[in-house]
């Protein structure tokens, strides 16, 4: 009875193996090898049974190995995608930092240029104002007689040019109008120490 069942199982397993080899289905080949091993075991052909069971075991290992390789390849692809995404994010951040840095440098340069232009303009304006006014305030110590004498001598220095105000013909070709301000006046005298004390206060001290 076992022999007839074994032969039937051997025929079915042989057909299954032929189909699996035709379709190159490794999983089905492993199952067919296992069935062939069981069939030969029923026929008491131990060597053949061992041979096909060993082929079934190797096919199962190949199936798991192939599946592991597929999963490894899938994980590798995912890792590569994540790595590329990280690289893209890093490059994008670097690009943004570069843009911000470049913009900041340009703004600073523009501000420095504007500040330099303002400083130069103020210096030129100051020089021009100094030339236009030609005035310097100086404090000197004079007696009333010396102040009167100084005013007289300054007047004598200006006298040769006074006629040009009323006589345009006497002006040189390159002459320009100039404002000369002459201002001299006495300021309050400094009181010597103790000048404000009364006689009684002096005696009390």
Steps between C-alpha positions, in 0.01 A plus 500: 500500500776745586678406180197591283449827687866574466498446124194725458663767712821458302315563171322809639817640652685441172239701306512777761881511476487521120252792520707678767816467291311633198381807690824525697302514825750423772236466771299244297821312416574467871150367564531252208837378632344447842212300348744290298702429813187386686396288200836322487481455875169316456669285234780428748758653273687679776784634286265667255282625785803659669613651169173677427444606860846656491408678174182621670700634794741681266211645300342628822830661596525655154146634533578666835834625369336647193232661717763639735696637206183661370426656838862611533486659156172671593648631825809611311283693257314662791833589663627653176180700463527630858866581444422691181216684674736599783755618243234704321391659828863575591569658161180702524596626846851583376347689208272695732791584733708612201218723377447651847876554548542657156199725553630607842845578359345705217283693747799569726709618204218728383460643851876559524500674162205717601661577837828590329317723253317675786825555693677637191202722421495637856875567489468681167208703634700588811800607292280707271327665797837574658615659175181703468501627853878534547423576859676386812404607846804597705518643848785741574568727793500872408460830675233737380761709323653191335159385380434841347844502335450147360164598351660806340783298344261235365297781346815639339577153354153479347492860374676427164227249412201709609480689167430172316160482671374814326726496193464177299764619251766480770438132568747242352350256249523203738375692807207348688281643774621407850346576835751617761358509849684719752373468854691603807350569838613473863370210707432503874821516699583206724475591871810422708460247783336651807369803314143421592561486875387790724728657755313339791530154341875555454545588866291201608731268309 
